[in-house]
Amino acid sequence: MDSYTFNGFTFYGNIGTEIEQSLPDTMRIGASPSTESILFRILLGTLDFKHHQFEELFSQKICYSKITDVFVDRTVDNPIGIWLNNEFGIGDLEWYFKKNRRNKALFDELLTEFILYFFNKKRNNHTSAFLHLYRALEFMSYSFPISYSSRVVGFYTSFDTFKDFFVNKEQGQLKFFREFVSSLFEKSLLICRTTIDTYVGEELYDKQKIKIIQKLCKEFDHHDNGSLIQIEYKYLLDFMITLRNRYFHFQYDRGDNISNINFDSELFFEALNDKFANWLSMIYLEILTQGVYKFNLMPI
């Protein structure tokens, strides 16, 4: 069986031999894929993997490519073909992966964080899995806007915006990234709502969980009917950042921090992590889409 090894993990295709062999060399396991194309494939649910310290083969067949609140194994044979959806051809994608190797260090880091997310998720270490998603967010928040701006038509027209990012230290890279994401997607997508699961199964834990989520959402608009909380996608990164600060940067004198008393962090993060992974994946895929267009308009 063909495989690709990276940083203690070995990857295997899970889309069937015929589809696997039809992929170009820059994406095919056993040929010459880049770490970015491996990242692309793992996010579309087309790769299984092993960790070098374990015999178990972990399956990753969830496709993180569109807005959803349901994360189950894909039922289609070739999610790559569906994702292309006539936007551009597989040859255009091959050209991008072949030429976009100058950012290898970035995609080495991102692939590492995402595969560690999937690895910890499969082993039910959901609190640890969240930390790897957050590390991925931090890598993306600095590098993606810069990488994107270097390829967009009319780059110099946006120079002042990027200059302000570097000189305005109070703004910070995560806030800048939120603004960047808001400009990346159509407003109609950003105002779509995702449901934050408040159910645990025990009354005491349920009450505690909904109180925590309400506190995390208090700084931005959200829908709350007492048992169901929904937030717009444009606020999902804010929710993620606030959650990290309130749980992992615990300060005893803050009343809004998250205590482990009557709180199960594994159940809490299990219900949220796929939403975060999906949104980060959609951001990457949008950057990738723009990159494919630009690399084919301006080949290097």
C-alpha positions in Angstrom: 0.0 0.0 0.0 1.4 3.4 -1.0 2.1 5.8 1.9 3.5 9.2 2.8 5.4 9.7 6.0 5.8 13.1 7.8 6.8 14.0 11.3 6.0 10.6 12.9 2.8 10.1 11.0 2.1 7.9 7.9 -0.7 8.7 5.6 -2.7 6.4 3.3 -5.3 7.2 0.7 -8.9 6.2 1.5 -10.7 7.1 -1.7 -10.1 3.8 -3.6 -7.3 2.8 -5.9 -8.8 4.0 -9.2 -9.5 7.5 -7.9 -6.1 7.6 -6.1 -4.2 6.7 -9.2 -6.1 9.3 -11.2 -4.7 12.1 -9.1 -1.7 14.1 -10.3 1.7 13.4 -8.7 1.5 16.6 -6.5 -1.5 15.1 -4.7 -1.1 11.3 -5.0 0.1 9.2 -2.2 3.2 7.3 -3.3 4.2 10.0 -5.8 5.5 13.5 -4.9 2.8 15.3 -2.8 3.7 18.5 -0.9 2.8 18.9 2.8 0.2 21.5 1.6 -1.5 18.9 -0.6 -1.5 16.4 2.2 -3.2 19.1 4.4 -5.7 19.7 1.7 -6.5 16.0 1.4 -6.8 15.4 5.2 -9.2 18.3 5.5 -11.3 16.9 2.7 -11.5 13.5 4.4 -9.4 11.5 1.8 -6.6 10.2 4.0 -6.2 7.8 6.9 -3.2 7.8 9.1 -1.0 6.0 11.7 1.2 7.4 14.4 4.6 5.7 14.6 4.0 4.7 18.3 0.7 3.0 17.6 -0.4 0.1 15.4 -4.0 1.5 14.9 -5.0 2.9 11.6 -7.0 6.1 12.2 -9.7 7.0 9.7 -10.4 10.6 8.7 -13.4 10.7 6.3 -15.1 13.9 7.4 -15.0 16.5 4.7 -14.5 20.0 6.2 -15.4 22.1 3.2 -18.8 23.7 3.8 -21.0 25.2 6.5 -22.6 22.4 8.6 -23.4 21.5 12.2 -23.2 17.8 11.4 -19.9 16.1 11.1 -20.1 12.5 9.8 -18.0 10.4 7.5 -18.5 11.4 3.8 -20.7 9.2 1.6 -19.2 10.3 -1.7 -16.3 8.5 -3.3 -14.4 11.6 -4.5 -14.8 14.7 -2.4 -11.9 16.4 -4.2 -13.9 16.3 -7.5 -17.0 17.6 -5.8 -15.0 20.4 -4.1 -13.6 21.5 -7.5 -17.2 21.8 -8.7 -16.2 23.3 -12.1 -14.4 26.3 -10.4 -11.2 25.1 -12.0 -9.8 21.8 -13.1 -7.6 19.3 -11.4 -4.7 20.4 -13.7 -5.0 24.0 -12.2 -4.8 22.5 -8.7 -1.8 20.4 -9.7 0.0 23.5 -11.0 -0.7 25.4 -7.7 0.7 22.6 -5.5 3.7 22.2 -7.8 4.6 25.9 -7.7 3.5 26.9 -4.2 6.4 25.3 -2.4 8.0 28.4 -1.1 5.7 28.4 1.9 6.7 24.8 2.9 7.7 25.8 6.4 4.2 27.2 7.0 2.4 24.2 5.7 4.7 21.9 7.6 3.5 23.6 10.8 -0.1 23.6 9.8 -0.2 20.0 8.8 1.5 19.1 12.1 -1.2 21.0 14.1 -4.1 19.6 12.1 -2.9 16.0 12.2 -2.2 16.3 16.0 -5.8 17.6 16.2 -7.2 14.6 14.4 -4.9 12.2 16.3 -6.0 13.6 19.7 -9.7 13.6 18.6 -9.5 9.9 17.6 -8.0 9.1 21.1 -10.8 11.2 22.8 -8.3 13.8 24.1 -10.5 16.7 23.1 -9.0 19.3 25.4 -5.6 18.7 23.9 -7.1 18.6 20.4 -8.5 22.1 20.9 -5.0 23.4 21.7 -3.7 22.2 18.4 -6.5 23.9 16.5 -5.7 27.1 18.4 -2.0 26.8 17.4 -3.1 26.3 13.8 -5.2 29.5 14.2 -2.2 31.5 15.4 0.0 30.3 12.4 -2.8 31.2 10.0 -3.5 34.6 11.6 -0.1 35.9 10.7 0.9 34.1 7.5 -2.3 33.8 5.6 -3.1 37.5 5.1 0.5 38.2 4.0 0.5 35.2 1.6 -2.8 36.2 0.2 -1.9 39.8 -0.3 1.3 38.9 -2.2 -0.9 37.2 -4.9 -4.0 39.4 -5.2 -4.5 41.7 -8.1 -4.3 45.3 -6.9 -1.9 44.4 -4.0 -0.7 48.0 -3.7 -4.2 49.3 -3.2 -4.4 47.3 0.1 -0.9 48.3 1.2 -2.1 50.8 3.8 -4.3 48.2 5.5 -1.3 45.8 5.9 1.0 48.7 7.0 -1.5 49.5 9.8 -1.3 45.9 11.0 2.4 46.2 11.5 2.5 49.6 13.1 -0.7 49.3 15.3 0.6 47.0 18.0 -2.6 47.4 20.0 -4.6 45.8 17.3 -2.8 42.4 17.4 -2.5 39.8 14.7 -5.6 37.8 15.8 -7.9 40.9 15.6 -6.4 41.7 12.2 -7.0 38.1 11.1 -10.7 38.4 12.1 -11.0 41.5 9.9 -9.2 39.7 7.1 -11.6 36.8 7.3 -14.5 39.2 7.2 -13.2 40.6 3.9 -12.5 37.1 2.5 -16.0 35.7 2.5 -19.4 37.0 1.3 -21.5 38.6 4.0 -24.3 36.1 3.3 -22.0 33.3 4.5 -20.6 35.2 7.5 -24.1 35.8 8.9 -25.1 32.1 8.7 -25.5 30.7 12.2 -23.9 27.7 13.9 -25.5 26.1 16.9 -23.4 25.8 20.0 -24.3 22.5 21.7 -25.4 23.0 25.3 -26.4 19.4 26.1 -24.3 17.2 28.3 -26.8 14.7 29.8 -26.7 15.6 33.4 -28.7 18.5 34.8 -25.9 20.0 36.9 -23.4 19.9 34.0 -26.0 21.1 31.5 -26.7 24.2 33.6 -23.1 24.9 34.1 -22.3 24.5 30.4 -25.0 26.9 29.2 -23.8 29.5 31.7 -20.3 29.2 30.4 -21.4 29.5 26.8 -23.5 32.5 27.6 -20.5 34.2 29.2 -18.3 33.4 26.2 -20.9 34.9 23.8 -21.7 38.1 25.8 -19.3 40.3 23.8 -21.0 39.7 20.5 -24.4 39.3 19.0 -25.9 35.8 19.5 -29.3 34.1 19.6 -30.2 32.6 23.0 -33.6 31.1 23.8 -32.5 29.7 27.1 -31.6 26.2 25.9 -30.2 26.9 22.4 -27.4 29.3 21.5 -26.5 30.2 18.0 -23.7 32.6 16.8 -22.9 33.9 13.3 -19.8 32.5 11.6 -18.2 35.9 11.6 -18.0 35.6 15.4 -16.7 32.0 15.6 -13.1 33.0 15.9 -13.9 35.4 18.6 -15.7 32.6 20.5 -12.7 30.4 20.0 -10.2 33.0 21.2 -12.3 33.9 24.2 -12.7 30.2 25.1 -9.0 29.7 25.0 -8.3 32.8 27.2 -11.0 31.9 29.8 -10.1 28.3 30.2 -6.3 28.1 29.6 -5.3 31.5 30.9 -7.1 31.0 34.2 -6.8 33.9 36.7 -8.4 33.4 40.1 -9.6 37.0 40.4 -11.6 36.9 37.2 -15.2 36.1 37.6 -15.7 35.0 34.0 -13.0 32.3 33.8 -13.9 28.7 33.4 -13.4 26.5 36.5 -13.2 22.7 36.3 -15.7 22.4 39.2 -18.9 20.8 37.7 -17.3 21.0 34.3 -16.1 18.3 32.0 -13.6 19.8 29.6 -13.5 16.7 27.4 -17.2 16.7 26.7 -17.2 20.5 26.3 -14.5 20.6 23.7 -15.7 17.5 21.9 -18.9 19.3 21.1 -17.1 22.3 19.7 -13.9 21.3 18.1 -15.3 20.1 14.8 -16.9 23.5 14.3 -13.6 25.2 14.8 -11.8 22.8 12.6 -14.4 23.2 9.9 -14.2 27.0 9.9 -10.4 27.0 9.9 -10.5 24.6 7.0 -13.0 26.7 5.1 -10.7 29.7 5.5 -7.7 27.7 4.2 -9.7 26.4 1.3 -10.8 30.0 0.3 -7.1 31.1 0.4 -6.3 28.0 -1.7 -9.0 28.9 -4.2 -7.6 32.4 -4.6 -4.1 31.0 -4.9 -5.1 28.6 -7.7 -6.6 31.4 -9.7 -3.6 33.7 -9.2 -1.0 31.0 -9.9 -2.7 30.2 -13.2 -3.2 33.8 -14.1 0.4 34.7 -13.3 2.4 31.5 -13.5 5.8 31.6 -11.9 
